[in-house]
C-alpha cells in the first residue's frame, strides 16, 4: 500500500536492490522502468485471438491495465522484479509413476505461494524504507494486472522461452515471480538477457495437446501458448466440462502440468529450494484416495495450497478423467460413485471415464 513519498538522497541502484532482495529470500531480483514493455502489443493480439479462453481476468479492462504498470500505481517510477525458487526434491511429470497415481503440478506441492512472496516483498519494503526513507509502493504477486514475465525479462531475470516461461540461464524456470512498484527512481544496471532457446523444440514436441503454437510473426515471439489447448487451463482455470476430444491427452494430471518445464534442458541442473513452505506435501497422490475426498476433506487437505483454485467440483472432474485415462479396472467402483454424484459436471466426466474403461477392457 502507498505510505508516502521520498526523494532518495543518493542514487539507488539495481545492484543494491538485488542484495537486499537476497536478504529477503529471493534468488532473483532486478529493476525495470515503470513504463510499457514491447510485449504489450503481442499480449493484446494474443487476447484478440481468443487464446485466453474463459480467463476473463486477462481480457477487457484488465487487459488494458496490464499495458502500463502506472495504471496500478500512478507515481511508480521503477518496478522491482523478484523470483523465488520453488523447485524441490521429488519426481518429474515425465518420470514413470504408478498408474494408480495422479499428478499435481510442482508449484502446488506446498503452501500457497502468494502469501510467501508477499511476506518477502513486505520485508523488502521495510529494508528499503530503513535505508532510503518512506515512499509509495504496491506489491503485486500473480493476481495483479501486470505483464510480469515481460517486466522480469526487462529487469534481466531471464528470457521468455518458447514455452512462455521465464528462463534464467544458471537456475532454470522453476520460479514464482513477484513485483514491487515503487515511486523511487532506481538506476538499472542490466537489460534483457539474450534468448538462449536456440533451435531447441523439446517443449513444443513434448506437449500432449500441442498447446504451444506458432505465431507466424517475424517481428515478435515465434511461439505462444494457446490456453484453450493447455492441460493446466483444463485442470485449473476451466470451470465447465473439459472438451471430450481433449480428455485422453490430459492423462493423469489432476492439477496443472509441468511437462514443458520438465523437458527443458535449462532445468537439468536447476537448484533446489530450501524454503520450508514449498517442500513437497502433494505430488503424485493416489487417485482412489482423491476420489473419496468429501468437500470438507478437500478443504482440509488443499485449502492452503494452490490446488484450492480448481475448486472441489473441478478437482473431482479432473480425478475422474485421470482415472479413465489410467485404464485400471479397480477404479470402477470409485467411478461409479462419482457417476452418481449430484453435481452434473462430476457425474458426466465419471460416466465418460467408465466408458473409457469399458473400451480399454
Secondary structure, 3 states (H helix, E strand, C coil): CCCCCCCCCCCEEHHHHHHHHHHCCCCEEEEEECCCCCCHHHHHHHHHCCCCCCCHHHCHHHHHHCCCHHHCCCCCCEEEEEEEECCCCCCCCCCCCCCCECEECHHHCCCCHHHHHHHHHHHHHHHHHHHHCCCCEEEECCCCCCCHHHHHHHCCCCEECCCCCEEECCCECCEEEEEEEECCCEECCCCCCCCCCCCCCHHHHHCCCCCEEECCCCCCCCEEECHHHCHHHHHHHCCCCCCHHHHHHHCCEEECCCHHHHCCHHHCCCCCCCCHHHCCCCCCCEHHHHHCCCHHHHHHHHCCCHHHHHHHHHHHHHHHHHHHHHCCHHHHHHHHHHHCCCCHHHHHHHHHHHHHHHHHC
